[in-house]
Amino acid sequence: FDIFKGIIIYLRVMQGCVRPRMKIKLMSNNKTYEVEEVGIFTPRPCKVDELSCGQVGYISCNIREVGMVNVGDTVTDALLPCRQSLPGYKKLISLVFSSLYPVNSKDHSLLREALGKLRLNDAGLVYEPESSASLGPGFRCGFLGLLHMEIVQERLEREFNLALITTAPSVTYQIKQRDGSLITIDDPSKFPLAYKATQMLEPYIKAFIIIPKDSLGAIMELAQSRRGVYKSTEYLDVERILLVYELPLSEILVDFYDKIKSMTRGYGSLDYEFIGYIPTALVKLDILINGEVCENLSSIVYKEKARARGQMLASKLKKLIPRQLFEVVIQAAIGSQVIARESVRPLGKHVTGKCYGGDITRKRKLWEKQKAGKKRMKQFGKVKIPQEAFMAVLTTK
């Protein structure tokens, strides 16, 4: 992207030629533009009169919107267009989603510009704005995988000097509804009501795990605990084994690779490929604070693991939410069914500390007055959840 020329398109001419003032069309979106400048890269970048068949160079058409140009697209003559795009271009599908928030909310516009610039040469990155009550404005980003997510985050921090808060990665799910439609969701807030869904599908991957032979039992136990389906074992040599498992993508996102490394003393490695969506049983797990649903803490989980995760989240929040002047009730629920409950004890105040002797009824009046005040405060008071609590819960698997 050039501040004066707009988006600069790198291309290779497969047939014909490209000249300034020529009308071109991008076949992925059928948009037509006029070429303003044509140039080559070697031996040094310079303008030329035309690019002919077989040459590699660049063109600029004063395109200002980043989303209009896709890596791998076909550029054709607008007056005499080709019938179909060149083979090989395929729209990439994001598999892993995470939210990025600037630590300083003033950097929100800088984060938007940085994501736009990265999007120019990274077709797998998609993003859309979102806002959180606790973390402020940010962006919901889609990535091709965990490595892609880490690379984008590192580039944003190093190349654009941004301090970021990254939420725990999640995946997309597909829901078949009673009316026959198929919807794709990547956010718990979009999860449909149970009676509207007929089938739920979860993304699965084929994992290739290379480990030392003495770690075989521990790694197989780990894969089984993550709902893995055993496929095959292959002995690569005397010391190394290749294990093949089919696993839900959501189960390997956070700490699966780290545990493989620790169990194999650093000698294990993991590679995977996406194989498709497989039917499964999913539920939306809500966290309620004093009876109110906190959407930022909601998550989509496997049905059989929902109770254990709800209990873990409730107990973790109990330690992180500061004590208030009234009791704070933390509940984990699936629909209207509460599956876990914890409470944060209220701060105590010794209202009878200044009463020395006298009739006991005086103390009882003070206690009753304090009790009524706490009841009223619980009814109208708001619980302030610190940002640290949100991040600790979001990064917990």
C-alpha positions in Angstrom: 0.0 0.0 0.0 1.3 3.4 -1.0 -0.1 6.6 0.5 -0.2 8.2 -2.9 -0.8 5.3 -5.3 -3.1 3.2 -3.2 -2.8 -0.6 -3.4 0.0 -1.8 -5.6 -0.8 -5.1 -7.3 2.1 -7.6 -8.0 1.3 -9.7 -11.0 2.7 -12.0 -13.7 1.4 -11.6 -17.3 0.2 -14.9 -18.6 -1.2 -13.7 -21.9 -1.4 -10.3 -23.7 -0.1 -7.1 -22.2 -0.9 -4.4 -19.6 -0.5 -0.7 -20.4 -1.4 2.5 -18.5 -4.9 3.9 -19.1 -6.1 0.3 -19.8 -9.4 -0.9 -18.2 -8.9 -4.0 -16.1 -11.3 -6.3 -14.1 -10.6 -8.3 -11.0 -12.4 -11.6 -11.5 -13.0 -12.4 -7.8 -15.4 -9.4 -7.4 -16.0 -8.2 -11.0 -14.8 -4.7 -10.1 -13.4 -2.6 -13.0 -10.5 -0.1 -12.6 -8.2 2.0 -14.8 -4.4 1.3 -14.7 -2.5 4.4 -13.8 1.1 3.1 -13.5 2.9 0.0 -14.8 6.4 -1.0 -13.6 9.0 -3.7 -13.0 11.1 -4.7 -10.0 14.5 -5.6 -11.5 17.2 -4.5 -11.8 15.5 -1.8 -9.8 11.9 -0.7 -9.5 11.0 1.7 -12.3 8.0 2.6 -14.6 7.6 1.0 -18.0 5.3 1.5 -20.9 3.9 -2.0 -20.8 4.2 -5.5 -19.3 4.1 -8.2 -21.9 3.5 -11.9 -21.8 5.9 -13.7 -19.3 7.0 -10.6 -17.4 6.6 -10.0 -13.7 5.9 -6.5 -12.4 3.3 -4.3 -10.7 0.4 -2.0 -11.5 -1.4 0.6 -9.5 -5.1 1.6 -10.1 -5.7 4.0 -7.1 -7.6 1.3 -5.2 -8.0 2.5 -1.6 -10.1 -0.4 -0.1 -8.0 -3.3 1.1 -10.7 -5.9 0.7 -11.1 -5.3 -3.0 -7.8 -7.1 -3.9 -7.2 -10.8 -3.1 -3.9 -12.7 -3.3 -4.1 -15.2 -6.1 -6.9 -13.4 -8.1 -7.0 -13.2 -11.9 -6.7 -9.7 -13.6 -8.2 -9.5 -17.0 -9.0 -6.9 -19.7 -12.4 -5.3 -18.9 -13.3 -4.9 -22.6 -12.2 -8.4 -23.7 -12.3 -10.5 -20.5 -11.3 -14.1 -20.3 -14.0 -16.6 -19.7 -12.8 -18.1 -16.4 -10.2 -17.4 -13.8 -6.8 -19.1 -13.9 -6.7 -22.4 -12.0 -5.1 -22.5 -8.5 -7.0 -19.6 -6.9 -9.0 -20.8 -3.9 -10.6 -18.7 -1.2 -9.0 -19.6 2.1 -11.2 -20.6 5.0 -10.4 -19.4 8.5 -10.3 -22.3 11.0 -9.2 -20.5 14.2 -10.7 -17.3 15.6 -9.4 -15.0 18.3 -10.1 -11.4 19.4 -7.4 -8.7 19.5 -7.7 -5.7 21.7 -5.2 -2.8 22.1 -4.0 -2.4 25.7 -4.5 1.4 25.2 -7.9 2.0 23.7 -6.4 5.1 21.9 -4.5 2.6 19.6 -7.7 1.2 18.1 -7.3 3.2 14.9 -3.6 2.1 14.6 -4.6 -1.6 15.1 -7.2 -1.2 12.3 -4.6 0.3 9.9 -2.0 -2.4 10.8 -4.5 -5.3 10.2 -5.4 -3.7 6.8 -1.8 -3.6 5.8 -1.2 -7.2 6.8 -4.3 -8.2 4.9 -2.7 -7.0 1.7 -0.2 -9.8 1.5 -1.9 -12.4 3.7 -5.1 -13.8 2.1 -5.8 -16.0 5.1 -6.3 -13.2 7.6 -9.9 -11.9 8.0 -11.1 -9.5 10.7 -14.2 -7.5 11.7 -14.7 -4.9 14.4 -16.2 -5.9 17.8 -16.6 -4.3 21.2 -16.3 -5.8 24.7 -17.7 -4.2 27.9 -14.5 -5.2 29.7 -11.8 -4.9 27.1 -13.1 -2.0 24.9 -13.1 -1.9 21.1 -11.2 -4.5 19.2 -11.3 -6.9 16.3 -12.5 -10.5 15.8 -9.8 -12.1 13.6 -9.8 -15.4 11.7 -6.6 -17.4 11.0 -5.7 -20.5 9.1 -4.2 -22.2 12.2 -2.4 -21.6 15.5 1.0 -20.9 13.8 -0.7 -18.3 11.5 -2.3 -16.6 14.6 1.1 -16.4 16.4 2.8 -15.0 13.3 0.2 -12.3 12.9 0.3 -11.3 16.6 4.1 -11.2 16.5 4.1 -9.0 13.4 1.6 -6.6 14.9 3.7 -6.2 18.0 7.1 -6.0 16.3 6.4 -4.1 13.1 3.7 -1.7 14.3 4.8 -1.4 18.0 1.3 -2.4 19.3 0.7 -3.7 22.8 -2.2 -6.3 22.4 -4.5 -8.4 24.5 -5.3 -11.7 22.7 -8.2 -13.8 23.8 -8.1 -17.6 23.8 -8.5 -19.0 20.3 -11.7 -20.7 19.3 -13.0 -22.5 16.2 -16.0 -22.3 13.9 -19.0 -24.6 14.2 -21.7 -25.5 11.8 -25.4 -25.8 12.9 -28.1 -27.4 10.8 -31.5 -25.7 11.7 -35.0 -27.1 11.5 -35.8 -24.9 8.4 -33.0 -26.7 6.5 -30.5 -23.9 6.6 -26.8 -24.3 7.6 -25.2 -21.6 9.6 -21.6 -21.1 10.6 -20.8 -19.6 14.0 -17.6 -18.5 15.6 -19.0 -16.6 18.6 -21.1 -18.0 21.5 -23.5 -15.1 21.2 -24.6 -16.4 17.8 -25.3 -19.9 19.1 -29.0 -20.8 18.3 -31.6 -22.0 20.8 -31.6 -25.8 21.3 -35.0 -26.4 19.8 -33.9 -24.7 16.5 -30.9 -27.0 15.9 -31.2 -30.5 14.4 -27.5 -31.2 14.0 -24.2 -29.7 15.2 -20.9 -30.2 13.4 -17.4 -29.6 14.7 -14.2 -29.2 12.7 -11.8 -32.2 12.9 -8.2 -32.6 12.0 -5.8 -35.5 11.3 -2.9 -35.1 13.7 0.6 -36.6 13.0 2.5 -36.9 16.2 6.2 -38.0 16.2 7.5 -39.0 19.6 10.2 -41.1 21.2 9.1 -44.7 21.9 9.3 -44.4 25.7 6.5 -41.7 25.6 4.0 -43.8 23.7 1.7 -44.6 26.6 1.5 -41.0 28.0 0.9 -39.4 24.5 -1.9 -42.0 23.7 -3.5 -41.2 27.0 -3.3 -37.5 26.3 -4.9 -37.9 22.9 -7.7 -40.1 24.3 -8.5 -37.5 26.9 -8.9 -34.9 24.1 -11.5 -37.1 22.3 -9.0 -38.4 19.9 -9.8 -41.4 17.6 -6.8 -43.7 17.1 -5.9 -44.4 13.4 -2.4 -45.9 13.1 1.1 -46.3 14.5 4.3 -46.4 12.5 7.8 -47.0 13.6 10.1 -44.6 11.8 13.2 -46.0 13.3 14.5 -47.7 16.5 13.7 -44.7 18.7 10.9 -42.7 16.9 7.2 -43.5 16.5 4.6 -41.8 14.3 1.1 -41.7 15.8 -2.0 -40.7 13.7 -5.1 -39.5 15.4 -8.3 -37.7 14.4 -9.0 -35.0 16.9 -11.5 -32.1 17.3 -9.7 -28.9 16.3 -10.9 -27.1 19.5 -9.1 -29.7 21.7 -5.6 -28.9 20.4 -5.8 -25.1 20.4 -4.5 -24.1 23.8 -2.0 -26.4 25.4 -2.0 -29.7 23.5 1.3 -29.0 21.8 2.9 -27.8 25.0 1.9 -31.0 26.8 3.4 -33.1 24.0 6.7 -31.2 24.4 6.8 -31.6 28.1 5.9 -35.3 28.1 8.6 -36.1 25.5 11.2 -33.8 27.0 11.1 -31.6 23.9 11.6 -34.4 21.4 7.9 -34.6 20.3 6.5 -32.8 17.3 3.0 -32.2 15.9 1.6 -31.6 12.5 -2.1 -31.6 11.4 -4.4 -31.3 8.4 -8.0 -30.3 8.3 -10.3 -33.1 7.3 -13.8 -31.6 7.6 -16.8 -31.2 9.9 -18.1 -34.1 11.9 -21.4 -34.3 13.9 -21.0 -33.8 17.6 -23.0 -32.7 20.7 -22.4 -29.1 21.7 -23.9 -26.7 24.3 -23.5 -23.1 25.1 -22.1 -22.6 28.6 -23.1 -19.3 30.2 -21.6 -17.6 33.3 -24.1 -15.7 35.5 -23.0 -13.0 37.9 -25.8 -12.4 40.5 -28.3 -13.7 38.0 -27.1 -11.7 35.0 -25.5 -13.5 32.0 -22.0 -12.2 31.3 -21.7 -12.7 27.5 -17.9 -12.1 27.4 -17.4 -15.3 29.5 -19.8 -17.6 27.5 -18.3 -20.4 25.5 -19.3 -23.3 23.3 -18.2 -26.6 24.7 -18.6 -30.4 24.2 -21.7 -31.6 26.1 -19.9 -34.2 28.2 -17.2 -31.8 29.3 -19.6 -28.9 30.1 -20.1 -29.7 33.8 -16.4 -30.0 34.6 -15.6 -26.8 32.7 -18.4 -24.9 34.4 -17.2 -25.9 37.8 -13.6 -25.0 36.9 -14.7 -21.5 35.6 -16.9 -20.8 38.7 -14.1 -21.7 41.1 -11.6 -19.7 39.2 -13.8 -16.6 39.1 -14.4 -16.9 42.8 -10.7 -16.3 43.4 -10.4 -13.5 40.9 -13.5 -11.3 41.6 -12.8 -8.9 44.5 -15.1 -9.0 47.5 -17.9 -6.5 47.5 -20.1 -5.1 50.2 -22.7 -7.7 49.3 -22.5 -11.4 48.4 -21.6 -12.1 44.8 -23.1 -15.3 43.4 -21.3 -17.0 40.4 -23.2 -19.6 38.4 -22.4 -21.7 35.4 -25.5 -22.7 33.4 -26.6 -24.5 30.3 -29.8 -22.9 29.2 -31.9 -22.7 32.4 -30.1 -25.5 34.2 -27.4 -24.4 36.7 -24.6 -26.9 36.8 -22.1 -25.1 39.2 -22.3 -22.4 41.8 -19.8 -20.4 43.9 -20.2 -17.3 46.0 -17.9 -14.5 47.0 -18.4 -13.6 50.7 -19.3 -10.0 51.4 -16.9 -7.6 53.2 -17.7 -7.5 56.9 -18.2 -4.3 58.9 -18.3 -4.4 62.7 -21.3 -2.1 63.2 -21.6 -2.8 66.9 -17.9 -2.1 67.6 -18.7 1.2 69.4 -21.5 -0.3 71.5 -20.2 -0.9 75.1 -22.6 -2.7 77.3 -26.3 -1.6 77.3 -29.3 -3.5 76.2 -28.9 -6.2 73.5 -31.8 -4.7 71.5 -29.6 -1.8 70.5 -27.1 -4.1 68.8 -30.0 -6.1 67.2 -31.3 -2.9 65.6 -27.9 -2.1 64.1 -27.6 -5.7 62.8 -31.1 -5.6 61.2 -30.3 -2.2 59.7 -27.1 -3.5 58.2 -28.8 -6.6 56.9 -31.5 -4.6 55.1 -28.9 -2.3 53.6 -26.9 -5.2 52.2 -30.1 -6.7 50.8 -30.9 -3.5 49.0 -27.3 -3.1 47.8 -27.4 -6.6 46.3 -30.6 -5.8 44.5 -29.3 -2.6 42.8 -25.5 -2.9 43.1 -23.2 -3.7 40.1 -20.3 -6.2 40.3 -17.1 -4.8 38.8 -15.1 -7.6 37.2 -11.4 -6.7 36.7 -9.8 -7.2 33.4 -7.4 -9.7 34.9 -10.3 -12.0 35.7 -11.6 -11.9 32.1 -8.2 -12.7 30.7 -7.5 -15.5 33.2 -10.8 -17.2 32.3 -10.5 -16.7 28.5 -7.0 -18.2 28.4 -8.1 -21.3 30.5 -8.8 -24.5 28.7 
